[in-house]
Amino acid sequence: MSASSAVPAPSAARPRIVIAGAGPAAQALVRQLTRTPFAGGITVLSNRDDASGQLLELAALPQVSVRLGQPASYIDPDSRCVTTSDGLEFNYDHLVIATGSSPAGAPLPGEGRCLNYATIDDAARLGEAVRDITRVLGRRPLGILVGTGTAAGQAEAVLRARGIRPIRTTRRPASVVPNLAGSTPPAGGLVFEDGSVMAADLVVLAEEPIARDALAVSAGLTTARHGGIVIGRDFRTSVPGIWAIGDAAVFEGVRLGLLVAASSAASVCASQLLQDGLPEFLSEAA
């Protein structure tokens, strides 16, 4: 369906915003919307059966409904309806796709011992982890950085800002060398398929993930050549009434997660949503 195709006007009843996804970007968007006088309903469709404490706090809000284990699987933009994997249907006035991204490769044995960098939100966490490891060791750590592309470049910048000049490898390791149980840092290096070993005090994985855009494809949204939902500066996709945020979205060829922090993106997206056909539903408490 093209952006010029006819779609129904937003409902005159209580407006409905459906968010496909329940990760950091989706949660940030819910928090932003519930801080406004928006008087409509917000439905969050999560692919997980469990929920974090932050998500449970949001689910306790009267205007928010979180559907655990009900990932969106198909969008009918003509009728403005989302169908979940179990066949449940949710009508929407505005749909926000926040399905995130997934690792490009198979799980790496021992990767839980490594530090990770996938989005700009990881910069602060990585910096804090390096600071803590430096304090424990009492010296500047030796670091290994795995990955190519923008994510790896950002991770290297964070490490250098902390005084670490990492050894960078584009080869994917076979496993992670563990340090003694309970020690910090937990990773002691990498082992490669040919048996070679690289020793280090910390290992940072910054491999480019793949945007989860299958849901967007089902609705005929424009997607980027290498994956991801194409959006404009206002987070609109190519189909009216559908928006995208977080690591599933791509702006000017770059994953949104590498450009804008989730909280900042959510703030702008929430503002745009409220301006786009929903002002009449704002409560008079503003």
PyMOL commands that set and color helices and strands:
alter all, ss='L'
color gray80, all
select helices_A, chain A and resi 24-34+53-59+111-113+122-137+149-161+214-218+246-248+256-258+262-275+279-281
alter helices_A, ss='H'
color red, helices_A
select strands_A, chain A and resi 16-20+41-45+64-67+72-76+81-84+89-91+94-97+101-102+115-116+143-146+167-169+175-178+187-191+197-199+202-205+210-211+229-230+242-244+249-251+254-255
alter strands_A, ss='S'
color yellow, strands_A
deselect
rebuild
show_as cartoon
